[in-house]
């Protein structure tokens, strides 16, 4: 998904908000790196669409707060064979 960076940033933010998506899943969906997702959301988006940035930031902050729990669940599944 090359092309207009602002358009990509808006589409990424909308996807993250609508699907409560993680950075990793958004990057996989759009075929870009996690670094690109972070740069688009955290640096480019606030410059031209602050309300959308704040919504996407809320989802990303929630995901960040929960990631240690998800990691523990994944480890448990790995070693219990589920």
PyMOL commands that set and color helices and strands:
alter all, ss='L'
color gray80, all
select helices_A, chain A and resi 5-19+23-30+34-48+50-80
alter helices_A, ss='H'
color red, helices_A
deselect
rebuild
show_as cartoon
